[in-house]
Amino acid sequence: MSDPDRLILVLRYADVGIVTYGSLRIVGQPSRTVNWVVEDPVLLAALQELTDALPEPHGSESRRDAIERALSRGPFATPDTELTAAYILGVLLIGTPGWQLLTECMASPRAVLFVSPSARLARVPWGLLAVPKSGPSKEELVRARQDAITRSGRVAAQIPWQLDDISARTDGHRLMELVDVLIAVPPNIVHSPRAPAGWDARRDGPPVLVLDPRVPGQRPDSALGSVLGRPSPQTQLAQHFGELTRRRPVLPDVGDAVELFRRQDADRTWLAKLLAQAPSRLMYVGHASSGRGDPHGADQADRAALHLACAAGIPGDADTIGDHRPLTASDLMSLQLPMPPRVALLACGSGGDYQFDEATGLVAAMILGGAQLVTATLWSLPTTAAYRQFAAAAVPGAGEPADPMAEVVIAVDRAHEAADAGCAVNQWQRVQMRRWRDGDVTANPLYWGALVTFAVDGAR
């Protein structure tokens, strides 16, 4: 399945005290390993750039305010501002020796880079990082770091960027154009007892499709309401999954593709019965919540949860939300649900395992259940309705309105049937990035840039 001649690189970060160490190595060539240090004020500057870009509330923002900012005026709202942010992240997070080694590894077939981020860098969209041609001088960076060390602690460095002509600083090429970017599964999960399900043995099995399940007690326009909008045979998604159901069996078995959406019976018992039928893969599109801000105390990765159609009366680790009990990562691990070799979790920040000291979140639960490859998201994807309300590109132009949420779902669904699913996701992201770079503002990176794929056991 995977080409044995492809180079494999590992990019690893570790937060140690007031610095973060970065290293890049080629598997099998230890003499070419390079290292660098990202000091705290510099890392804080990078995180501030990301915070300003993502559709996640910060400060006094509401959820709606955050989505409007990200889509209409944040760094990822236009190609020029996004390239500027990608350049800044590229300069601050990957040292010059790292970029040099990555450039040296450009080859055909494309090398594969596994990223193992530190907790503070867990939401960086690594593939977007722009390759810098030049940056601030060492002296400028030293002064910026020194000025960021105050009596009350360290703050984000105020770096004197020269950004009037961004084309003089970067030619716009991205890390994803040098290599295929995957996320390394945390070692504690890799080395735990697992019974992985192989793709070659399962590929002809039916996929399990859990599409926007109806959360009990939640109105369609509420916080846990519809992600994909009102089901209709005319939607892009219904047509895609309709073609899939005509081509091969799927689970659940339905007479019409519209019946796959907004199901009221899609709870954990229903899911367990489908997973027991040895499916090829699992596609979940819906809501998820992180383990942050847990009411019981410290942030906990295993409190991350999927929001299925589970009623409050179903036993589980999560506190109820009205008539609903979320399905936590700890629930998934306790139930020992058998996962197929490939899983897609297109839900709010479902790929956030690395944010925690113990990376036992939703991705870990899938891999411990037998998955070898999991595509998830680093942040919340704005719904189709939000995109059409706030994105500058949503109003002008004739024809059918853009639906980047639907494009993400269809792209991942197709990629997960390819020989190397994670690399197929990368390939689609490169196509979207080039559309965006060429001026197609409907190819918004808040959607395709959020995707990351965790791979283990030789999966690509």
C-alpha positions as CSV (number, residue, x, y, z in Angstrom):
1,M,0.0,0.0,0.0
2,S,2.6,2.6,1.1
3,D,5.7,3.1,-1.1
4,P,8.7,1.8,0.8
5,D,11.0,4.3,-1.0
6,R,9.3,7.3,0.5
7,L,11.4,9.2,3.1
8,I,9.8,9.5,6.5
9,L,10.6,12.5,8.7
10,V,9.6,13.2,12.3
11,L,9.0,16.8,13.5
12,R,8.8,16.8,17.3
13,Y,8.3,19.6,19.9
14,A,8.7,19.5,23.7
15,D,7.7,22.2,26.2
16,V,10.5,22.4,28.8
17,G,10.2,25.2,31.3
18,I,10.3,28.6,29.5
19,V,11.4,27.2,26.1
20,T,10.0,24.8,23.5
21,Y,12.5,22.5,21.8
22,G,12.0,21.5,18.2
23,S,13.7,18.7,16.3
24,L,13.5,17.3,12.8
25,R,14.9,13.9,11.8
26,I,14.9,11.5,8.9
27,V,14.0,8.0,10.0
28,G,17.1,5.8,9.4
29,Q,19.4,8.8,9.0
30,P,20.1,10.0,12.5
31,S,23.2,12.0,11.5
32,R,21.0,14.5,9.6
33,T,18.9,15.4,12.7
34,V,18.6,19.2,13.3
35,N,17.4,21.0,16.4
36,W,16.3,24.5,17.4
37,V,14.7,26.4,20.3
38,V,11.5,28.4,20.4
39,E,11.7,30.8,23.4
40,D,8.5,31.6,25.3
41,P,7.9,35.1,24.0
42,V,8.3,33.9,20.4
43,L,6.0,30.9,21.0
44,L,3.4,33.3,22.6
45,A,3.6,35.5,19.5
46,A,2.9,32.5,17.3
47,L,0.0,31.4,19.4
48,Q,-1.5,34.9,19.4
49,E,-1.4,34.8,15.6
50,L,-3.3,31.6,15.7
51,T,-5.8,32.8,18.3
52,D,-6.7,35.7,16.1
53,A,-7.4,33.5,13.2
54,L,-9.5,30.7,14.6
55,P,-13.3,30.6,15.0
56,E,-13.0,30.0,18.8
57,P,-14.1,32.5,21.4
58,H,-11.5,34.4,23.3
59,G,-11.8,37.2,25.8
60,S,-15.4,38.4,26.0
61,E,-16.4,37.0,22.6
62,S,-19.5,34.9,22.1
63,R,-19.4,31.9,19.8
64,R,-21.2,33.9,17.2
65,D,-18.7,36.8,17.5
66,A,-15.8,34.4,17.1
67,I,-17.2,32.9,13.9
68,E,-17.9,36.3,12.4
69,R,-14.4,37.6,13.3
70,A,-12.7,34.5,11.8
71,L,-14.8,34.5,8.5
72,S,-15.0,38.2,7.9
73,R,-11.9,40.0,9.2
74,G,-9.5,37.5,10.9
75,P,-6.1,36.4,9.4
76,F,-7.7,33.5,7.6
77,A,-10.4,35.6,6.0
78,T,-8.5,36.6,2.8
79,P,-5.6,35.0,0.9
80,D,-3.2,37.9,1.6
81,T,-3.8,38.0,5.3
82,E,-3.7,34.2,5.5
83,L,-0.4,34.0,3.7
84,T,1.0,36.6,6.1
85,A,-0.1,34.6,9.1
86,A,1.3,31.4,7.5
87,Y,4.6,33.1,6.9
88,I,4.8,34.4,10.5
89,L,4.1,30.9,11.9
90,G,6.6,29.4,9.5
91,V,9.3,31.8,10.7
92,L,8.6,31.4,14.4
93,L,8.0,27.7,14.8
94,I,10.4,26.0,12.4
95,G,14.1,27.0,12.6
96,T,16.2,27.7,9.6
97,P,17.9,24.3,9.8
98,G,14.5,22.6,9.8
99,W,13.4,24.4,6.6
100,Q,16.7,23.6,5.0
101,L,16.4,19.9,5.7
102,L,12.7,19.8,4.6
103,T,13.8,21.4,1.3
104,E,16.5,18.9,0.8
105,C,13.9,16.1,1.2
106,M,11.7,17.3,-1.6
107,A,11.5,14.3,-3.9
108,S,9.1,12.1,-5.9
109,P,7.4,10.2,-4.3
110,R,6.7,12.9,-1.8
111,A,8.2,12.4,1.7
112,V,5.9,11.8,4.7
113,L,6.3,14.1,7.7
114,F,4.9,12.9,11.1
115,V,4.4,15.8,13.5
116,S,4.4,15.3,17.3
117,P,3.5,18.7,18.7
118,S,3.8,19.9,22.3
119,A,0.7,20.7,24.2
120,R,0.8,24.4,23.4
121,L,1.3,23.7,19.7
122,A,-1.5,21.1,19.5
123,R,-3.8,23.3,17.3
124,V,-1.2,24.5,14.8
125,P,-2.2,23.7,11.2
126,W,1.3,22.5,10.2
127,G,0.5,22.0,6.5
128,L,-0.3,25.7,6.0
129,L,3.0,27.0,7.2
130,A,4.7,29.0,4.5
131,V,8.3,28.5,3.6
132,P,10.1,31.7,4.4
133,K,12.8,33.3,2.2
134,S,13.8,35.8,4.8
135,G,12.8,37.0,8.2
136,P,13.7,39.3,11.1
137,S,17.4,39.4,12.0
138,K,18.8,37.6,15.0
139,E,19.4,41.0,16.7
140,E,15.8,42.0,16.1
141,L,14.5,38.8,17.6
142,V,16.8,39.1,20.6
143,R,15.5,42.6,21.3
144,A,11.9,41.5,20.9
145,R,12.4,38.6,23.3
146,Q,14.1,40.8,25.9
147,D,11.4,43.4,25.7
148,A,8.7,40.7,26.2
149,I,10.2,39.7,29.6
150,T,8.4,41.9,32.1
151,R,8.1,42.0,35.9
152,S,4.7,40.3,35.7
153,G,6.1,37.5,33.4
154,R,6.6,36.8,29.7
155,V,4.3,38.2,27.1
156,A,4.1,37.8,23.3
157,A,7.2,39.3,21.6
158,Q,6.4,42.3,19.4
159,I,8.5,41.4,16.4
160,P,9.3,44.1,13.8
161,W,7.9,42.3,10.8
162,Q,8.6,43.8,7.3
163,L,5.3,42.8,5.6
164,D,4.6,45.5,3.1
165,D,5.6,43.2,0.3
166,I,4.9,39.6,1.5
167,S,6.2,38.2,-1.8
168,A,9.6,39.4,-0.8
169,R,9.4,37.3,2.3
170,T,7.9,34.1,1.0
171,D,7.1,32.7,-2.4
172,G,3.9,31.2,-0.9
173,H,4.9,27.6,-1.0
174,R,3.6,25.6,2.0
175,L,4.9,22.8,4.1
176,M,2.2,20.5,2.6
177,E,3.7,21.1,-0.8
178,L,7.1,19.8,0.4
179,V,5.8,16.8,2.2
180,D,2.6,14.9,3.1
181,V,1.8,16.0,6.7
182,L,0.4,13.5,9.2
183,I,0.2,13.6,13.0
184,A,2.1,11.0,15.0
185,V,0.0,9.0,17.5
186,P,1.2,9.6,21.0
187,P,3.6,6.9,22.3
188,N,1.4,6.0,25.3
189,I,-1.4,5.1,22.9
190,V,0.8,3.3,20.3
191,H,2.3,1.0,23.0
192,S,-1.0,0.3,24.8
193,P,-2.7,-3.1,24.1
194,R,-4.7,-2.8,20.9
195,A,-6.3,-5.1,18.3
196,P,-5.9,-3.1,15.1
197,A,-8.3,-3.8,12.2
198,G,-6.4,-4.0,8.9
199,W,-7.7,-2.0,5.9
200,D,-6.8,-4.8,3.4
201,A,-9.1,-7.2,5.3
202,R,-11.9,-4.7,5.8
203,R,-11.9,-2.5,2.7
204,D,-14.8,-4.2,1.0
205,G,-17.0,-3.9,4.1
206,P,-19.7,-1.2,4.4
207,P,-18.9,2.2,5.9
208,V,-20.7,3.4,9.0
209,L,-22.2,6.8,8.4
210,V,-23.2,8.9,11.4
211,L,-24.3,12.2,9.8
212,D,-25.5,15.1,12.0
213,P,-27.3,13.0,14.6
214,R,-30.2,14.7,16.3
215,V,-29.1,15.6,19.9
216,P,-32.1,15.1,22.3
217,G,-33.7,18.3,23.4
218,Q,-31.7,20.6,21.1
219,R,-33.4,22.8,18.5
220,P,-31.8,22.8,15.0
221,D,-30.5,26.3,15.5
222,S,-29.2,25.8,19.1
223,A,-25.6,25.2,20.2
224,L,-25.9,21.4,19.7
225,G,-28.3,21.7,16.8
226,S,-27.9,20.9,13.1
227,V,-24.4,21.0,11.6
228,L,-25.4,20.3,8.0
229,G,-28.8,22.0,7.8
230,R,-32.2,20.6,6.8
231,P,-31.9,17.2,5.0
232,S,-33.0,17.4,1.4
233,P,-32.5,15.2,-1.7
234,Q,-31.2,18.3,-3.5
235,T,-28.3,19.0,-1.2
236,Q,-24.7,18.3,-2.3
237,L,-24.2,15.9,0.6
238,A,-27.4,14.0,-0.1
239,Q,-26.4,13.5,-3.7
240,H,-22.9,12.4,-2.8
241,F,-24.1,9.8,-0.2
242,G,-26.9,8.8,-2.5
243,E,-24.3,7.9,-5.1
244,L,-22.4,6.0,-2.5
245,T,-25.4,4.0,-1.4
246,R,-26.1,3.0,-5.0
247,R,-22.5,1.9,-5.4
248,R,-22.0,-0.2,-2.2
249,P,-23.8,-1.2,1.0
250,V,-23.6,1.2,3.9
251,L,-24.6,1.2,7.5
252,P,-27.2,1.9,8.5
253,D,-29.1,0.3,5.7
254,V,-31.4,3.0,4.3
255,G,-33.8,3.2,1.3
256,D,-32.9,6.9,0.7
257,A,-29.7,8.8,1.5
258,V,-31.7,11.5,3.2
259,E,-32.5,8.9,5.9
260,L,-28.8,9.0,6.9
261,F,-29.1,12.6,8.3
262,R,-30.5,13.9,11.6
263,R,-31.3,10.4,12.9
264,Q,-33.0,10.3,16.3
265,D,-31.9,6.7,17.0
266,A,-28.2,7.2,16.5
267,D,-27.2,6.7,20.1
268,R,-24.3,4.7,21.5
269,T,-26.2,1.4,21.5
270,W,-27.2,1.9,17.9
271,L,-23.5,2.7,17.0
272,A,-22.3,-0.4,18.9
273,K,-24.5,-2.7,16.8
274,L,-23.2,-1.2,13.6
275,L,-19.6,-1.4,14.6
276,A,-20.1,-5.1,15.5
277,Q,-20.7,-5.8,11.8
278,A,-17.0,-5.4,10.8
279,P,-17.4,-2.1,8.8
280,S,-14.6,-0.8,6.6
281,R,-14.6,2.7,8.1
282,L,-16.6,5.2,10.3
283,M,-17.6,8.6,9.2
284,Y,-18.9,10.9,11.9
285,V,-20.1,14.4,11.2
286,G,-21.6,16.3,14.1
287,H,-20.8,18.0,17.4
288,A,-17.9,17.2,19.7
289,S,-16.7,18.9,22.9
290,S,-13.2,19.1,24.3
291,G,-12.2,18.0,27.8
292,R,-11.3,21.6,28.7
293,G,-13.2,23.5,31.4
294,D,-14.4,20.3,32.9
295,P,-16.8,21.1,35.8
296,H,-15.2,18.4,38.0
297,G,-11.8,20.1,38.0
298,A,-8.7,20.0,35.8
299,D,-8.9,19.7,32.1
300,Q,-9.0,16.0,31.1
301,A,-8.6,14.6,27.6
302,D,-10.9,11.6,28.3
303,R,-13.8,14.0,29.0
304,A,-13.8,15.0,25.3
305,A,-17.0,13.8,23.9
306,L,-19.1,13.1,20.8
307,H,-22.8,14.3,20.8
308,L,-24.8,11.4,19.4
309,A,-28.6,11.0,19.9
310,C,-28.0,9.7,23.4
311,A,-30.7,10.4,25.9
312,A,-29.9,11.5,29.5
313,G,-31.0,8.2,30.9
314,I,-28.2,6.3,29.2
315,P,-25.4,5.5,31.7
316,G,-22.1,7.3,31.0
317,D,-19.2,9.4,32.4
318,A,-20.5,12.8,31.2
319,D,-22.9,15.0,33.0
320,T,-26.2,15.4,31.2
321,I,-27.0,18.4,29.1
322,G,-30.8,18.7,29.5
323,D,-32.2,15.6,27.9
324,H,-28.8,14.4,26.5
325,R,-25.7,12.6,27.8
326,P,-22.6,13.0,25.7
327,L,-20.4,10.0,24.8
328,T,-17.0,10.7,26.2
329,A,-13.6,9.3,25.2
330,S,-13.6,7.4,28.5
331,D,-17.0,5.9,27.7
332,L,-15.6,4.7,24.4
333,M,-12.7,3.1,26.0
334,S,-14.8,1.5,28.7
335,L,-17.3,0.1,26.2
336,Q,-14.4,-1.3,24.1
337,L,-16.3,-0.6,20.9
338,P,-14.5,-2.3,18.0
339,M,-13.4,0.5,15.6
340,P,-12.8,0.0,11.9
341,P,-9.3,0.7,10.4
342,R,-10.3,4.2,9.3
343,V,-12.3,6.8,11.2
344,A,-13.3,10.4,10.3
345,L,-14.4,12.7,13.1
346,L,-15.5,15.9,11.5
347,A,-16.6,17.6,14.7
348,C,-15.5,20.6,16.7
349,G,-11.8,20.2,17.7
350,S,-12.0,16.4,17.7
351,G,-8.3,16.2,17.0
352,G,-7.2,17.9,20.2
353,D,-5.6,15.0,22.0
354,Y,-2.2,16.7,22.2
355,Q,-3.5,19.6,24.2
356,F,-3.4,17.5,27.3
357,D,-0.5,15.9,29.3
358,E,-2.3,12.6,29.0
359,A,-3.3,12.3,25.3
360,T,-6.3,10.1,25.9
361,G,-9.0,11.9,23.9
362,L,-11.3,11.0,21.1
363,V,-8.5,10.1,18.6
364,A,-6.8,7.9,21.2
365,A,-10.2,6.2,22.0
366,M,-10.5,5.3,18.3
367,I,-7.0,3.9,18.0
368,L,-7.3,1.9,21.2
369,G,-10.5,0.5,19.7
370,G,-8.6,-0.7,16.6
371,A,-8.4,2.2,14.2
372,Q,-5.1,2.7,12.3
373,L,-5.9,6.1,10.8
374,V,-8.1,8.9,12.2
375,T,-8.9,12.2,10.4
376,A,-10.1,14.8,12.8
377,T,-10.3,18.6,13.1
378,L,-8.1,21.0,15.0
379,W,-10.9,23.6,15.6
380,S,-14.6,24.1,15.1
381,L,-15.8,24.2,11.5
382,P,-18.3,27.0,10.9
383,T,-21.6,25.6,9.7
384,T,-22.8,26.2,6.2
385,A,-25.4,28.7,7.5
386,A,-22.6,30.6,9.4
387,Y,-20.4,30.7,6.3
388,R,-23.2,32.1,4.1
389,Q,-24.0,34.7,6.8
390,F,-20.5,36.0,7.6
391,A,-18.0,35.1,4.8
392,A,-17.3,38.0,2.5
393,A,-17.3,35.6,-0.4
394,A,-20.7,34.2,0.3
395,V,-22.9,37.0,-1.2
396,P,-21.3,38.0,-4.5
397,G,-21.6,35.9,-7.7
398,A,-24.3,34.0,-9.4
399,G,-25.2,30.3,-9.2
400,E,-25.4,28.0,-6.2
401,P,-23.9,29.4,-2.9
402,A,-20.6,28.0,-1.8
403,D,-20.8,25.2,0.8
404,P,-17.3,24.5,2.1
405,M,-18.6,22.3,4.9
406,A,-20.1,19.9,2.4
407,E,-16.9,20.0,0.4
408,V,-14.9,18.9,3.5
409,V,-17.3,16.0,4.3
410,I,-17.3,14.7,0.7
411,A,-13.5,15.1,0.3
412,V,-12.7,13.1,3.5
413,D,-15.3,10.5,2.6
414,R,-13.6,10.0,-0.7
415,A,-10.1,10.1,0.6
416,H,-10.9,7.4,3.2
417,E,-11.5,5.0,0.4
418,A,-8.1,5.6,-1.2
419,A,-5.1,3.4,-0.8
420,D,-3.3,5.9,1.4
421,A,-6.1,7.8,3.0
422,G,-4.1,10.4,5.0
423,C,-2.0,11.3,2.0
424,A,-5.2,11.5,-0.1
425,V,-6.5,14.1,2.5
426,N,-3.2,16.0,2.0
427,Q,-3.7,15.9,-1.8
428,W,-7.2,17.4,-1.5
429,Q,-5.8,20.1,0.9
430,R,-3.2,21.0,-1.7
431,V,-5.8,21.4,-4.4
432,Q,-7.9,23.7,-2.0
433,M,-4.8,25.7,-1.0
434,R,-4.0,26.4,-4.7
435,R,-7.5,27.4,-5.3
436,W,-7.3,29.8,-2.4
437,R,-3.8,31.1,-3.5
438,D,-5.2,31.7,-7.0
439,G,-7.9,33.9,-5.6
440,D,-10.9,31.6,-5.1
441,V,-12.0,32.9,-1.7
442,T,-14.7,30.1,-1.4
443,A,-11.8,27.7,-0.7
444,N,-11.5,29.0,2.8
445,P,-8.7,27.5,5.0
446,L,-10.8,27.6,8.1
447,Y,-12.3,24.4,6.6
448,W,-9.6,22.5,4.8
449,G,-6.8,23.8,7.1
450,A,-8.5,22.3,10.1
451,L,-8.1,18.7,8.9
452,V,-5.3,16.5,10.4
453,T,-4.8,12.8,10.1
454,F,-3.3,10.6,12.9
455,A,-1.7,7.4,11.6
456,V,-0.2,4.4,13.2
457,D,0.9,0.8,12.3
458,G,2.3,1.9,8.9
459,A,-0.9,3.6,7.7
460,R,-0.5,6.7,5.6
